[in-house]
Amino acid sequence: MRRLDLRQGWVATGGVLALALGLAAGGADDARGGERGKPHPQRARNVVLLVGDGLGIGARDAIRLATVGHDGTLAMDQLRYAGWTRTDSADPDEAVTDSAASATAFATGVRTYNGAVGVDADGRPVTSLLEHATALRRSTGLVTTAQVTDATPGAFGAHVADRADQSEIARQLVEESRPHVVLGGGEDWWYPEGDEGAYPDDPDDPRPEVSRSTLGNLVDLAVDNGYTYVSTPQELAATDAGRILGLFANEEMFEQAPEGQGDEYAPVVPLRTMTQKALDVLSADRDGFFLLVEEEGIDEMAHANNAGLAIRAGQAFDETVALVRDFAAQRRDTLVVVVGDHETGGLAVENLDPDDESGDGASTSPEVLQSGEDGPFDIAGSTLTFTVDWTTSGHTGGATPLTAQGPGAEELARTQHSTDVFATILAAMRHGRG
């Protein structure tokens, strides 16, 4: 069949039909919000969104220097397209986002107030990417080293006005949004007071680690709703269930604290292992899947100004990205997106300089004393070192780097708001042609 060339005004065999089909397709694209004549990419049958909580550019570079060095490349930096995201929330009182508002923007495409999970600024539920995937008859999953009911996974699978309402998030996960795979920590929000579950509470922990479900035994509720519950690495490895709830810590899957003050990053089940299980389960669906993977440790260790364990958590995150890249390399229909939801700590990589110690040594404020310099850390493959300088123990408003590959990924190679990331992923799931 020869092409229809409008500039020369001739029609070859089958050309009229080709033109008619092209106009029909263009009209359909316009109805979907596309541009007439602009081809859509191959549809993303599978989507894996990997969120490094607190992963700003400074943290990303510190992880790179400490793990692969000047001449190395992180797995997350080997994805084909790169851009960055602005993360401003729509909070009326605070200029910088929290994880709940940021996750809601990524999950639903709507800016909202800090603390909101899956609801807009008026408290109304907004449909998430996970719920869109379900409507497209795809399997879904949530994997995190935080509580599975924390702000980021919560925004994809629930709708509550206050992120603290984690038992209600748990209920909505197993009764309403029903992801096929839910893996992470936070069993305290699933068991009522007095029922410790598989991971005993620590009375010596300065944070209140106690079972606190306000809605009864939600693990039993999950089982009643068709979930297989697992709480150990062995049980996770052994199950071949198609719907799994796995809780592997009473709170987060690590201990966030300043260095030497009870800090630990040693998840019972590593993020990479949980993600592999999720891929094994979800990829059995011929219609495809949507999977959210979150590494919470970067953010929490940055809140504690603990650069060593922030880097360790970042390394675990990058190992997980490598796993997903390998999975996607065998499938042209898989969109992989790696992004930070916000920056934490005002982390800066600096040369070692004893005369450049920031902070006020005379201060009695724990935050001021904590927000100094951390290190030195070896740069892999060299004799050089670097330090990490912290400016705060909170979030900052810095944009976060994004890398991606797969169907629709080229649309993310720009500066954008996190709500635009939602729109691009949804378009790739819904409108692409493969």
VOPAGU-2260 file (C-alpha; in pm, 1 decimal, decimal comma):
REM VOPAGU-2260
SITE   aa  ch    i         X         Y         Z
SITE  MET   A    0       0,0       0,0       0,0
SITE  ARG   A    1     138,1     342,8     -96,7
SITE  ARG   A    2      98,0     649,6     123,3
SITE  LEU   A    3    -150,1     929,1      72,0
SITE  ASP   A    4      59,1    1241,6       8,0
SITE  LEU   A    5    -157,8    1548,3      68,5
SITE  ARG   A    6     114,5    1783,3     -57,5
SITE  GLN   A    7     112,9    1622,5    -404,7
SITE  GLY   A    8    -258,6    1550,6    -407,1
SITE  TRP   A    9    -249,5    1189,4    -522,3
SITE  VAL   A   10    -415,8     882,3    -380,7
SITE  ALA   A   11    -267,9     534,7    -422,3
SITE  THR   A   12    -433,6     200,4    -368,4
SITE  GLY   A   13    -593,8     192,9     -26,4
SITE  GLY   A   14    -498,4     556,6      40,9
SITE  VAL   A   15    -851,8     681,8      97,1
SITE  LEU   A   16    -910,4     410,3     353,4
SITE  ALA   A   17    -585,1     497,9     525,6
SITE  LEU   A   18    -685,7     865,1     539,2
SITE  ALA   A   19   -1028,0     779,3     679,8
SITE  LEU   A   20    -875,2     561,7     946,2
SITE  GLY   A   21    -624,5     830,3    1033,4
SITE  LEU   A   22    -893,4    1095,4    1074,0
SITE  ALA   A   23   -1100,3     860,8    1287,2
SITE  ALA   A   24    -803,6     791,4    1510,4
SITE  GLY   A   25    -726,4    1160,3    1535,2
SITE  GLY   A   26   -1081,8    1236,3    1640,0
SITE  ALA   A   27   -1065,6     971,7    1907,5
SITE  ASP   A   28    -736,9    1116,5    2031,5
SITE  ASP   A   29    -894,5    1461,0    2056,5
SITE  ALA   A   30   -1177,2    1319,5    2266,5
SITE  ARG   A   31    -920,8    1172,9    2501,2
SITE  GLY   A   32    -730,5    1497,6    2536,4
SITE  GLY   A   33    -457,1    1409,8    2282,1
SITE  GLU   A   34    -338,3    1616,0    1987,1
SITE  ARG   A   35    -472,1    1550,6    1636,0
SITE  GLY   A   36    -216,2    1362,2    1431,5
SITE  LYS   A   37      19,7    1307,2    1724,5
SITE  PRO   A   38      81,6     933,8    1768,5
SITE  HIS   A   39      47,6     790,7    2115,0
SITE  PRO   A   40     324,8     569,3    2247,7
SITE  GLN   A   41     280,9     199,4    2300,2
SITE  ARG   A   42      40,6     137,2    2585,1
SITE  ALA   A   43     206,3      68,4    2920,1
SITE  ARG   A   44      63,0    -269,7    3008,9
SITE  ASN   A   45     265,2    -267,6    3331,1
SITE  VAL   A   46     366,9      30,4    3544,3
SITE  VAL   A   47     614,9      28,1    3831,6
SITE  LEU   A   48     639,2     358,3    4019,2
SITE  LEU   A   49     934,8     360,9    4260,1
SITE  VAL   A   50     931,7     641,1    4517,9
SITE  GLY   A   51    1238,7     723,0    4721,3
SITE  ASP   A   52    1081,9     908,5    5012,3
SITE  GLY   A   53    1293,8    1216,9    5078,7
SITE  LEU   A   54    1512,1    1148,5    4773,3
SITE  GLY   A   55    1637,0    1488,7    4659,8
SITE  ILE   A   56    1929,4    1542,8    4426,0
SITE  GLY   A   57    2175,2    1574,0    4714,7
SITE  ALA   A   58    2075,6    1235,9    4857,4
SITE  ARG   A   59    2086,5    1078,5    4513,3
SITE  ASP   A   60    2442,8    1202,4    4462,6
SITE  ALA   A   61    2553,7    1096,7    4810,9
SITE  ILE   A   62    2422,3     746,5    4739,5
SITE  ARG   A   63    2604,1     744,6    4405,6
SITE  LEU   A   64    2938,9     859,1    4547,0
SITE  ALA   A   65    2931,3     618,2    4839,7
SITE  THR   A   66    2817,7     312,0    4644,5
SITE  VAL   A   67    2949,7     336,1    4286,4
SITE  GLY   A   68    3182,6     639,2    4293,8
SITE  HIS   A   69    3259,7     914,0    4045,0
SITE  ASP   A   70    3278,6     681,7    3746,4
SITE  GLY   A   71    2986,4     457,5    3839,4
SITE  THR   A   72    2619,2     491,6    3757,9
SITE  LEU   A   73    2329,1     403,8    3984,8
SITE  ALA   A   74    2060,7     178,9    3839,0
SITE  MET   A   75    1813,1     463,2    3881,4
SITE  ASP   A   76    2040,1     685,2    3670,1
SITE  GLN   A   77    2056,5     429,3    3389,6
SITE  LEU   A   78    1693,4     480,0    3291,4
SITE  ARG   A   79    1667,9     645,2    2951,7
SITE  TYR   A   80    1480,7     969,5    3030,5
SITE  ALA   A   81    1544,5    1225,3    3305,1
SITE  GLY   A   82    1352,3    1524,3    3435,5
SITE  TRP   A   83    1254,8    1672,8    3767,1
SITE  THR   A   84     940,3    1745,0    3964,3
SITE  ARG   A   85     819,3    2035,1    4171,2
SITE  THR   A   86     640,2    1907,3    4479,9
SITE  ASP   A   87     452,4    2211,9    4618,2
SITE  SER   A   88     133,4    2117,0    4798,0
SITE  ALA   A   89    -180,4    2331,4    4820,3
SITE  ASP   A   90    -154,7    2373,1    5195,2
SITE  PRO   A   91    -289,4    2712,1    5314,5
SITE  ASP   A   92     -40,0    2740,3    5600,8
SITE  GLU   A   93     283,5    2569,9    5491,8
SITE  ALA   A   94     501,7    2632,5    5187,6
SITE  VAL   A   95     664,3    2288,0    5184,5
SITE  THR   A   96     480,4    1962,6    5125,0
SITE  ASP   A   97     457,1    1663,5    5353,1
SITE  SER   A   98     455,0    1305,0    5226,6
SITE  ALA   A   99      75,3    1278,0    5232,9
SITE  ALA   A  100       5,4    1576,7    5008,6
SITE  SER   A  101     294,0    1484,2    4780,2
SITE  ALA   A  102     184,7    1121,7    4748,9
SITE  THR   A  103    -171,2    1234,7    4679,3
SITE  ALA   A  104     -44,7    1455,5    4395,6
SITE  PHE   A  105     147,7    1165,8    4238,7
SITE  ALA   A  106    -137,1     921,8    4301,1
SITE  THR   A  107    -434,7    1133,6    4191,5
SITE  GLY   A  108    -306,5    1435,8    3999,8
SITE  VAL   A  109    -458,4    1673,4    4255,2
SITE  ARG   A  110    -273,9    1915,1    4482,4
SITE  THR   A  111    -406,8    1915,1    4836,9
SITE  TYR   A  112    -327,0    2015,8    5194,6
SITE  ASN   A  113     -54,9    1857,9    5405,8
SITE  GLY   A  114    -184,2    1549,3    5585,4
SITE  ALA   A  115    -444,6    1465,4    5322,8
SITE  VAL   A  116    -443,1    1110,2    5187,6
SITE  GLY   A  117    -625,2    1054,5    4860,3
SITE  VAL   A  118    -858,4    1352,0    4905,2
SITE  ASP   A  119    -864,0    1699,9    4753,3
SITE  ALA   A  120    -840,8    2030,5    4939,5
SITE  ASP   A  121   -1210,6    2002,9    5028,4
SITE  GLY   A  122   -1171,6    1651,6    5166,5
SITE  ARG   A  123   -1338,8    1479,4    4871,4
SITE  PRO   A  124   -1198,4    1142,0    4753,9
SITE  VAL   A  125    -999,4    1152,4    4428,9
SITE  THR   A  126    -938,3     846,1    4212,4
SITE  SER   A  127    -582,2     713,1    4231,7
SITE  LEU   A  128    -360,4     544,2    3974,0
SITE  LEU   A  129    -411,1     216,7    4158,4
SITE  GLU   A  130    -786,7     254,8    4132,2
SITE  HIS   A  131    -760,3     351,4    3764,8
SITE  ALA   A  132    -553,9      36,2    3708,9
SITE  THR   A  133    -821,2    -170,8    3880,3
SITE  ALA   A  134   -1083,4     -18,6    3650,6
SITE  LEU   A  135    -863,9    -125,1    3359,1
SITE  ARG   A  136    -877,6    -482,1    3498,7
SITE  ARG   A  137    -512,4    -487,0    3597,6
SITE  SER   A  138    -360,5    -631,0    3911,2
SITE  THR   A  139    -220,6    -390,1    4168,6
SITE  GLY   A  140      33,2    -385,7    4449,2
SITE  LEU   A  141     184,6    -174,2    4725,5
SITE  VAL   A  142     533,2    -241,5    4863,5
SITE  THR   A  143     706,3     -23,3    5124,0
SITE  THR   A  144     954,7     -29,2    5409,8
SITE  ALA   A  145     720,6     205,1    5600,5
SITE  GLN   A  146     386,2     105,4    5744,4
SITE  VAL   A  147     168,8     -15,3    5458,4
SITE  THR   A  148     -84,5     235,7    5590,6
SITE  ASP   A  149     159,6     527,5    5587,7
SITE  ALA   A  150     109,6     837,1    5373,9
SITE  THR   A  151     260,0     720,1    5045,1
SITE  PRO   A  152      97,7     377,2    5005,8
SITE  GLY   A  153    -214,6     514,1    5170,9
SITE  ALA   A  154    -260,7     780,7    4904,2
SITE  PHE   A  155    -272,9     514,1    4633,6
SITE  GLY   A  156    -514,8     282,7    4811,7
SITE  ALA   A  157    -732,9     489,7    5045,0
SITE  HIS   A  158    -907,7     821,5    5105,7
SITE  VAL   A  159    -889,0     986,7    5448,3
SITE  ALA   A  160    -879,2    1348,1    5557,1
SITE  ASP   A  161    -597,2    1286,4    5807,2
SITE  ARG   A  162    -294,4    1065,9    5744,8
SITE  ALA   A  163    -297,3     962,3    6112,2
SITE  ASP   A  164    -612,4     756,1    6053,3
SITE  GLN   A  165    -408,6     450,2    5960,0
SITE  SER   A  166    -652,6     185,5    6078,3
SITE  GLU   A  167    -915,3     327,7    5844,9
SITE  ILE   A  168    -655,8     319,6    5565,5
SITE  ALA   A  169    -598,6     -48,1    5646,8
SITE  ARG   A  170    -969,5    -119,7    5633,3
SITE  GLN   A  171   -1006,0      52,7    5298,1
SITE  LEU   A  172    -712,6    -141,3    5157,2
SITE  VAL   A  173    -866,7    -480,7    5227,7
SITE  GLU   A  174   -1234,4    -394,3    5176,2
SITE  GLU   A  175   -1235,8    -128,6    4903,8
SITE  SER   A  176    -926,9     -76,3    4685,8
SITE  ARG   A  177    -806,7    -436,0    4745,3
SITE  PRO   A  178    -452,3    -440,4    4601,9
SITE  HIS   A  179    -345,4    -794,3    4521,1
SITE  VAL   A  180     -16,0    -750,3    4705,8
SITE  VAL   A  181      37,1    -537,9    5018,4
SITE  LEU   A  182     382,4    -578,9    5174,5
SITE  GLY   A  183     563,1    -372,9    5438,6
SITE  GLY   A  184     549,8    -280,8    5805,5
SITE  GLY   A  185     301,5    -132,8    6047,6
SITE  GLU   A  186     116,0    -423,6    6206,3
SITE  ASP   A  187      41,2    -202,3    6511,0
SITE  TRP   A  188    -233,5     -35,8    6307,3
SITE  TRP   A  189    -392,0    -371,4    6222,5
SITE  TYR   A  190    -418,5    -522,5    6571,7
SITE  PRO   A  191    -626,8    -386,6    6859,6
SITE  GLU   A  192    -471,7    -284,2    7189,3
SITE  GLY   A  193    -349,1    -586,1    7381,7
SITE  ASP   A  194    -285,1    -799,6    7073,7
SITE  GLU   A  195      82,2    -761,3    6984,0
SITE  GLY   A  196      72,4    -962,9    6663,8
SITE  ALA   A  197     391,2   -1124,0    6531,4
SITE  TYR   A  198     626,8    -840,9    6630,6
SITE  PRO   A  199     623,6    -758,6    7004,8
SITE  ASP   A  200     608,4    -399,1    7115,0
SITE  ASP   A  201     925,5    -243,9    7254,0
SITE  PRO   A  202     854,3     -68,3    7585,0
SITE  ASP   A  203    1202,1      90,6    7581,1
SITE  ASP   A  204    1147,4     261,6    7246,3
SITE  PRO   A  205    1100,8     638,1    7292,8
SITE  ARG   A  206     819,9     628,1    7038,7
SITE  PRO   A  207     494,5     457,9    7139,7
SITE  GLU   A  208     512,8     117,0    6972,8
SITE  VAL   A  209     184,2     -43,1    7072,3
SITE  SER   A  210     -98,4    -212,6    6888,0
SITE  ARG   A  211    -360,8      52,6    6829,1
SITE  SER   A  212    -621,2     -51,9    6574,1
SITE  THR   A  213    -941,0     140,5    6636,1
SITE  LEU   A  214   -1141,1     -97,7    6417,4
SITE  GLY   A  215   -1073,5    -437,0    6572,0
SITE  ASN   A  216    -850,5    -708,0    6427,0
SITE  LEU   A  217    -790,2    -595,3    6070,7
SITE  VAL   A  218    -563,0    -887,9    5988,0
SITE  ASP   A  219    -861,3   -1115,2    6047,0
SITE  LEU   A  220   -1067,7    -880,4    5831,3
SITE  ALA   A  221    -810,7    -913,0    5553,5
SITE  VAL   A  222    -820,9   -1291,6    5572,2
SITE  ASP   A  223   -1201,4   -1282,6    5564,3
SITE  ASN   A  224   -1171,8   -1074,2    5247,3
SITE  GLY   A  225    -956,7   -1328,0    5067,9
SITE  TYR   A  226    -602,7   -1230,1    5165,0
SITE  THR   A  227    -333,5   -1475,3    5264,4
SITE  TYR   A  228    -152,7   -1322,7    5562,3
SITE  VAL   A  229     222,9   -1369,8    5606,9
SITE  SER   A  230     455,0   -1223,1    5868,9
SITE  THR   A  231     793,3   -1389,0    5811,8
SITE  PRO   A  232    1037,8   -1413,9    5519,5
SITE  GLN   A  233     976,4   -1788,3    5504,7
SITE  GLU   A  234     598,6   -1748,7    5482,2
SITE  LEU   A  235     634,5   -1487,2    5209,2
SITE  ALA   A  236     866,6   -1708,9    5006,4
SITE  ALA   A  237     640,2   -2012,1    5045,9
SITE  THR   A  238     305,5   -1861,3    4951,3
SITE  ASP   A  239     173,9   -1884,6    4596,5
SITE  ALA   A  240    -145,1   -1694,9    4678,2
SITE  GLY   A  241    -278,3   -1439,5    4437,1
SITE  ARG   A  242    -373,9   -1193,5    4710,4
SITE  ILE   A  243    -118,6   -1136,9    4988,1
SITE  LEU   A  244     -96,6    -916,2    5296,1
SITE  GLY   A  245     250,5    -923,4    5448,2
SITE  LEU   A  246     340,2    -724,7    5762,2
SITE  PHE   A  247     702,1    -756,7    5874,1
SITE  ALA   A  248     738,9    -500,2    6155,5
SITE  ASN   A  249     521,0    -338,9    6417,7
SITE  GLU   A  250     608,4      10,1    6282,7
SITE  GLU   A  251     860,5      96,0    6007,4
SITE  MET   A  252    1094,8    -182,0    5894,9
SITE  PHE   A  253    1394,0      -2,7    6049,6
SITE  GLU   A  254    1479,7     216,3    6348,6
SITE  GLN   A  255    1520,9     582,5    6263,6
SITE  ALA   A  256    1743,9     774,9    6502,9
SITE  PRO   A  257    2062,6     983,5    6500,3
SITE  GLU   A  258    2378,0     779,7    6460,8
SITE  GLY   A  259    2452,2     565,2    6763,9
SITE  GLN   A  260    2117,8     631,6    6930,2
SITE  GLY   A  261    1937,0     307,7    6846,9
SITE  ASP   A  262    1946,8     353,4    6470,2
SITE  GLU   A  263    1922,4      45,9    6250,5
SITE  TYR   A  264    1847,6     -31,2    5885,7
SITE  ALA   A  265    1799,7    -407,9    5856,0
SITE  PRO   A  266    1449,5    -490,3    5727,2
SITE  VAL   A  267    1334,6    -843,3    5808,6
SITE  VAL   A  268    1246,6    -875,3    5440,4
SITE  PRO   A  269    1455,8    -648,0    5214,7
SITE  LEU   A  270    1276,3    -411,1    4979,3
SITE  ARG   A  271    1419,7    -597,6    4680,9
SITE  THR   A  272    1280,0    -929,1    4804,5
SITE  MET   A  273     933,5    -785,5    4864,6
SITE  THR   A  274     938,5    -627,5    4519,4
SITE  GLN   A  275    1044,7    -953,3    4355,0
SITE  LYS   A  276     750,9   -1129,8    4517,4
SITE  ALA   A  277     514,0    -858,0    4400,8
SITE  LEU   A  278     644,6    -886,2    4044,0
SITE  ASP   A  279     607,6   -1264,3    4053,8
SITE  VAL   A  280     245,0   -1238,3    4162,0
SITE  LEU   A  281     133,2    -942,7    3953,7
SITE  SER   A  282     304,1   -1040,1    3627,7
SITE  ALA   A  283      82,4   -1348,6    3610,0
SITE  ASP   A  284    -202,3   -1116,2    3510,1
SITE  ARG   A  285    -226,6   -1112,5    3129,1
SITE  ASP   A  286    -393,7    -770,4    3144,1
SITE  GLY   A  287     -95,6    -613,7    3323,7
SITE  PHE   A  288     -43,9    -445,1    3657,5
SITE  PHE   A  289      32,9    -128,6    3853,8
SITE  LEU   A  290     287,7    -150,6    4135,3
SITE  LEU   A  291     399,8     116,6    4380,4
SITE  VAL   A  292     734,4      55,8    4554,1
SITE  GLU   A  293     852,7     292,9    4830,1
SITE  GLU   A  294    1175,8     314,5    5026,5
SITE  GLU   A  295    1090,1     509,1    5340,9
SITE  GLY   A  296    1430,1     480,5    5509,0
SITE  ILE   A  297    1593,4     761,2    5308,3
SITE  ASP   A  298    1343,0    1011,4    5444,2
SITE  GLU   A  299    1332,4     889,0    5802,8
SITE  MET   A  300    1711,2     871,2    5834,6
SITE  ALA   A  301    1737,7    1218,4    5683,3
SITE  HIS   A  302    1488,9    1343,8    5943,6
SITE  ALA   A  303    1734,3    1208,1    6200,7
SITE  ASN   A  304    2026,8    1362,2    6006,2
SITE  ASN   A  305    2175,0    1013,6    5987,3
SITE  ALA   A  306    2358,7    1021,0    5654,0
SITE  GLY   A  307    2513,5     677,2    5689,8
SITE  LEU   A  308    2181,5     496,2    5711,7
SITE  ALA   A  309    2013,3     729,6    5462,5
SITE  ILE   A  310    2279,7     616,7    5215,4
SITE  ARG   A  311    2229,4     251,9    5312,6
SITE  ALA   A  312    1854,6     281,4    5257,3
SITE  GLY   A  313    1926,3     453,4    4925,7
SITE  GLN   A  314    2150,5     167,7    4821,8
SITE  ALA   A  315    1872,1     -80,5    4902,1
SITE  PHE   A  316    1637,6     132,9    4693,1
SITE  ASP   A  317    1877,5     135,0    4399,0
SITE  GLU   A  318    1918,4    -242,6    4418,4
SITE  THR   A  319    1540,9    -263,6    4389,8
SITE  VAL   A  320    1543,1     -30,3    4089,6
SITE  ALA   A  321    1800,3    -261,7    3928,0
SITE  LEU   A  322    1565,1    -556,4    3982,4
SITE  VAL   A  323    1277,3    -369,7    3818,0
SITE  ARG   A  324    1501,1    -259,3    3527,8
SITE  ASP   A  325    1593,3    -621,5    3464,3
SITE  PHE   A  326    1224,6    -715,8    3469,8
SITE  ALA   A  327    1135,3    -436,2    3227,2
SITE  ALA   A  328    1425,5    -519,1    2994,2
SITE  GLN   A  329    1238,2    -833,6    2892,2
SITE  ARG   A  330     912,7    -644,4    2830,5
SITE  ARG   A  331     874,3    -342,4    2603,9
SITE  ASP   A  332     532,2    -278,2    2757,0
SITE  THR   A  333     653,8    -185,1    3107,9
SITE  LEU   A  334     685,3     177,1    3222,0
SITE  VAL   A  335     934,1     231,2    3505,3
SITE  VAL   A  336     939,4     565,2    3690,2
SITE  VAL   A  337    1177,4     654,2    3975,3
SITE  VAL   A  338    1120,5     975,7    4170,6
SITE  GLY   A  339    1146,0    1138,1    4512,0
SITE  ASP   A  340     829,4    1270,4    4673,2
SITE  HIS   A  341    1017,1    1563,7    4832,5
SITE  GLU   A  342    1361,4    1651,0    4965,6
SITE  THR   A  343    1445,0    1595,7    5331,0
SITE  GLY   A  344    1716,7    1750,9    5545,0
SITE  GLY   A  345    1854,9    2005,2    5300,4
SITE  LEU   A  346    2130,2    1751,9    5233,5
SITE  ALA   A  347    2443,8    1888,7    5064,2
SITE  VAL   A  348    2754,8    1695,5    4959,7
SITE  GLU   A  349    3070,8    1883,3    5063,3
SITE  ASN   A  350    3445,6    1844,2    5087,0
SITE  LEU   A  351    3585,7    1756,2    5426,7
SITE  ASP   A  352    3678,0    2088,1    5588,6
SITE  PRO   A  353    3724,2    2115,0    5968,4
SITE  ASP   A  354    3684,4    2494,0    5943,2
SITE  ASP   A  355    3347,8    2466,5    5769,1
SITE  GLU   A  356    3145,6    2292,0    6038,1
SITE  SER   A  357    2793,3    2432,1    6019,4
SITE  GLY   A  358    2557,3    2469,8    6310,4
SITE  ASP   A  359    2580,8    2643,8    6644,9
SITE  GLY   A  360    2778,1    2441,0    6895,7
SITE  ALA   A  361    2655,6    2662,0    7179,2
SITE  SER   A  362    2291,6    2587,9    7103,5
SITE  THR   A  363    2086,8    2363,1    7331,9
SITE  SER   A  364    1828,0    2288,9    7062,3
SITE  PRO   A  365    1840,8    1922,1    6957,5
SITE  GLU   A  366    1748,8    2018,2    6600,4
SITE  VAL   A  367    2029,1    2274,4    6574,7
SITE  LEU   A  368    2283,5    2037,4    6725,5
SITE  GLN   A  369    2164,6    1759,3    6498,1
SITE  SER   A  370    2178,3    1968,1    6179,4
SITE  GLY   A  371    2552,8    1979,2    6139,9
SITE  GLU   A  372    2795,1    1785,5    5925,6
SITE  ASP   A  373    2802,2    1408,4    5895,5
SITE  GLY   A  374    3085,8    1188,1    5778,7
SITE  PRO   A  375    3336,1    1161,1    5630,4
SITE  PHE   A  376    3227,8     895,7    5380,9
SITE  ASP   A  377    3454,7     720,2    5134,6
SITE  ILE   A  378    3394,4     777,7    4765,4
SITE  ALA   A  379    3383,4     430,0    4612,2
SITE  GLY   A  380    3682,0     343,6    4394,5
SITE  SER   A  381    3895,6     634,9    4510,4
SITE  THR   A  382    4092,2     768,1    4805,3
SITE  LEU   A  383    3865,0    1072,0    4834,6
SITE  THR   A  384    3602,8    1137,7    5097,9
SITE  PHE   A  385    3302,9    1365,8    5132,3
SITE  THR   A  386    3085,5    1495,8    5411,8
SITE  VAL   A  387    2712,2    1551,3    5427,8
SITE  ASP   A  388    2594,7    1888,0    5555,0
SITE  TRP   A  389    2239,6    1911,4    5689,4
SITE  THR   A  390    2041,4    2234,4    5706,8
SITE  THR   A  391    1728,9    2098,0    5876,6
SITE  SER   A  392    1567,7    1785,4    6014,6
SITE  GLY   A  393    1253,5    1859,3    5815,4
SITE  HIS   A  394    1148,1    1869,8    5451,5
SITE  THR   A  395    1262,3    2135,0    5205,3
SITE  GLY   A  396    1096,3    2270,0    4893,0
SITE  GLY   A  397    1361,6    2153,6    4648,5
SITE  ALA   A  398    1253,2    1980,8    4329,2
SITE  THR   A  399    1324,2    1609,1    4307,5
SITE  PRO   A  400    1495,5    1422,9    4022,1
SITE  LEU   A  401    1297,9    1179,0    3809,8
SITE  THR   A  402    1417,4     908,0    3572,4
SITE  ALA   A  403    1205,5     677,0    3360,8
SITE  GLN   A  404    1192,1     438,2    3070,4
SITE  GLY   A  405     926,6     248,8    2882,0
SITE  PRO   A  406     602,5     350,4    2708,9
SITE  GLY   A  407     533,2     720,9    2763,2
SITE  ALA   A  408     857,6     784,4    2953,4
SITE  GLU   A  409     973,1    1051,1    2707,4
SITE  GLU   A  410     687,5    1273,5    2829,3
SITE  LEU   A  411     855,8    1287,6    3170,6
SITE  ALA   A  412    1184,9    1429,6    3038,1
SITE  ARG   A  413    1104,8    1785,0    3145,3
SITE  THR   A  414    1036,5    2005,8    3442,3
SITE  GLN   A  415     689,2    1934,3    3577,0
SITE  HIS   A  416     475,9    1917,6    3886,6
SITE  SER   A  417     414,3    1582,7    4051,9
SITE  THR   A  418      53,7    1605,6    3929,4
SITE  ASP   A  419     188,7    1591,9    3572,6
SITE  VAL   A  420     359,4    1263,1    3654,0
SITE  PHE   A  421      17,4    1123,6    3742,8
SITE  ALA   A  422    -126,2    1245,5    3412,2
SITE  THR   A  423     156,6    1095,0    3209,0
SITE  ILE   A  424     134,5     756,3    3379,0
SITE  LEU   A  425    -243,8     744,7    3344,6
SITE  ALA   A  426    -222,5     834,5    2975,7
SITE  ALA   A  427      36,4     562,8    2918,8
SITE  MET   A  428    -184,1     303,8    3091,1
SITE  ARG   A  429    -502,6     412,5    2923,3
SITE  HIS   A  430    -432,1     565,8    2582,6
SITE  GLY   A  431    -115,3     417,3    2440,2
SITE  ARG   A  432    -122,1     186,6    2140,0
SITE  GLY   A  433      77,7    -130,2    2139,0
